[in-house]
Amino acid sequence: MKLFIAANVGVYRLTGGRLGGKFGGAPVLLLDHVGRKSGRRRTSPLIYTRDGEDLLIVASRGGSDATPAWWLNLRAKPATTVQVGSRHHDVVAHQASPEEKQRLWPLVVDQYGDYAVYQQRTKREIPVIVLSPAG
């Protein structure tokens, strides 16, 4: 899986998202984050949904009971960068509040219907992460 992700990130960066920029018909961004323990810079390709100027990502890990490492890293250091297509953006991440999630969850499920399936697979509440423009 790590090899597949590394290849996807490389192809996405090389082509500005023309290749590797979709998964199951949904758009993909590249999320940069810093390992909270290692301090190493990492990149994760993730499906996203737009909500005005914000980008929404979902910490689903395919419906696993474990929290994705990228979300643990973002919680420790929420200021980061994303690549959407060929453009890079500085963003700040926060978890949608229960009220925000009530409005945002249908948007992300509409973009990628498997999120609803993933929520049924796990006992944990899958968070919606809001990436807002920095500054």
Secondary structure, DSSP 8 states (H G I E B T S, - for coil): -HHHHHHHHHHHHHHTTTTT-EETTEEEEEEEEE-TTT--EEEEEEE-EEETTEEEEE--GGG-SS--HHHHHHHH--EEEEEETTEEEEEEEEE--HHHHHHHHHHHHHH-THHHHHHHH-SS---EEEEEE--
